[in-house]
Amino acid sequence: MPVGEDYITRSKELPEVYNHGMLYIAIQAGGRSSRMGHDKALISLAGRPLIEHVLERIEGLADDLLITTNRPESLRYLGLRLVSDAEPGAGALQGLRTALAHAQGSDLLVIACDMPFMPRPLLEHIIARRGLADIVVPRRGMHFEPLLALYRRESCLPAVEAALARGEQRMVSFYAGLDILAIEGGELAQLDPDGQAFFNINTPQDLARAEALLARA
């Protein structure tokens, strides 16, 4: 998405003092998975449910964790906090609103359940920039990656709710007017040298490719 005059960018220098509150991570697993034919979070990848690969990548990074899902019965075995959308099937932006409303920390790292190759250094780099902006988000070219981003609850929750009230559905529809720190260019390439951070599994062909990538790892 192009960056226009409504987007306020911040210096990438870390603040000398920032009173961090709790950091929550929310895994968004509320999508319909229509192209896969069944619950995407539970698709078997290398013999394990897809969501377990994501959980392994983020282990130990947050004070607490929740999963947004509209099929909580299928994920109860994980023993984690599960929350459902007020309007199931309303899309990823509604899922973000659910996550922001239920997280209790000052910052929320949102991750899609179908991205099994997120590099740990990228996750840590994003988290380390808490306090620099309302949103810390990777950007490839002119497009943000809102399903691997850090959101400040205090400013982002009302912005998301206002966007939903306007009938918006795009994940970046509430970005205008907020402070955004983009992780991009050479900085992003260094943190994601294999270019696989944003590979997500939407089709059986994607799943086959993911299996092949893991087999070569």
N, C-alpha and C positions, 0 to 999 in steps of 0.2 A: 504493500500500500504506500503511495507517495506520502512524503512528509510535507505537510503544508504549514501555513503560518499559525495554525491552531496548535501545533505540536511544539512543546517547550522542551528542549533538550538540556541536559545537565552535564557538568564536568564529570569526567570519569575518575577524578581523584577521590579517594576514600575520605569521608569526613573524619576529623580528629576525634570528635565526640558524638556518639549517637546512642541513645538509650534504647537498646533493642528490647522489644517485648518478645513474647513467645513466637516461634516460627512454626506454622502449620504447613503440612503438605497435603494437597487434595489431589487424588487420582480421579479423573473424570471417566466414569465407565457407564454413563447413562444413555449412550447412543443406541440407535435401533439396530445396528449391524445388519442392515437389509442385504448388503451385497455378500455377506458371509453366510447368511442363512440361520445363524444362531448367535448366542451371546459372545461378542468378540473377546471380552475379558477372559473367557474360559477356553478359547481356542487353544489346542495343544500345539506348542512350539518346542521342539526338541524334548518331547515327553513331559512337558510341564505346562500348566495354564499360562497364557500370555501375561496376565497381570502379575504372576509371580516373578517373571523376569524383570518387570518394572519395579516391583517391591525390592528386589535384590539390588537394583541400581541405586535406590534412594536410602538404603538401610543406614540408620544412624545420623541422618542429615537434619532431622527436625525434632522439635519438642513433642509434637503429636501429629497424628495422621488420620485422615478420613477419606472415605471413598464415596463419591456420588454415584448412585446406581438406582435404576427403577426396577431392578430385579434383586432385591436384597437377599432373598432366600437362597440364591445361587452362590453368594459370596460370604455367607455367614461362617463357613468353615475357616475363613482367614482369621477370625477373632478380632477384627478391627471395627472401628466405628463406621457405620453405613448410614447415609442420609439420602432421601429421595426428593426429587423435584416436586414442587407444588403443582406443576403442570407437566406431567410426564410426556415425553416426546416433543417438547417445545424447542429442543435444540441445545447447542453447546453454550450459548449465552445464558440461557435459563439455568444450565448446570453450573456455570460460574457463579451466578447469583446465589444458588443453593450453597455452594462451597463457601463463599464469602460470608453468608449469613450464619453458617453453623460453625465456622472456625472461630476460635476464641483468642488467637494471637493477634499481634499487630500487623503481621505480614503473612501472606499466603503464597506458597509456590504451587502453581497448578501444572499438572502433567496429565497428558492423555494416556489411557490405559493400553494403547496400541503402538507405543514407541519403545521397543525393547533395546535399542542401541544407544541410548543417551550416554555420552561420556561423563564419567564422574567429575573430571576437571571442569567441564562446562557447568554442571549443576553447582559445584562449589563456588565457581566464579560468579554466577548469578547471585547466589545467597550472600556472598561477601559484599555485594553492592547494596545491601539493605540500607535504607535511609538516604540514598542519593536521589530518588525519584519516586513518583507514585507507582510507576510500572518499570520494571527492568525486564527487557524482552529481547531475544535475538531477532535480527532482521537479515534476511537474505535478499540481496538486491533491493527492491522497493517493497518487499513484503515482510510484515511482522510474522512471528511464530507465537501466537497468543496461547497455545496449549503447551508451551514450555516457558512459563514466564512467572515473575514474582510481582504480586499485587499488594499494595498497601490498603488494608481493609477500610480505614477511615475515609479515604477519598474515593476508592474504587466502588465500594458497595452502592453508595447513592448514585454514582454515575451509571452503573449497570442498571439499577432500578429505573432510572430516568430513561435510559435507552429502550428498555423493555416496554415501558409505558408508551413510548412513541411508536411501538410496533417493530423496533429493530430486531434483527436476528444475527447479523454479522458479529463475530467475536470482537472486532476492532471498532465497532460502532460507537463505543463510549470513550475512545482514546482522546478525542479532540478536547482540548482544554486542560488535560492532565499533563503532569511532568513525566516525560518518557526518557529513559536511558536505554539506547539501543546497543546491543552487543553485535557487532557486524564487521565486515571486511576482514582484514588480516587478524584482528583480535579473535573473531569467531573461527577463522580457519585454523588458528593455532590450537584452539580448544576442541575442535572437531576435525582433526586431520584426515580422517577417513570419509568425512562427509556423510555420515550415517545417523547423526543425531536426530534428524527429523524424518527418518524413514518410518513410515507407519503402515500398518497392515489393514488394508481395506478390502482386498480381494483374495481369492485362492492363489492367484499368481503372485501377489505380494508375500503370501505365506510361504510359498515355495522358494521365493528368493531369500526370505529370512532364514529358512532352514539351510539353504546353501551357504549363506554367510556364516552361520554358526558352525557349520561343518568344517569350514576353512579356518575358523578361529583357533 
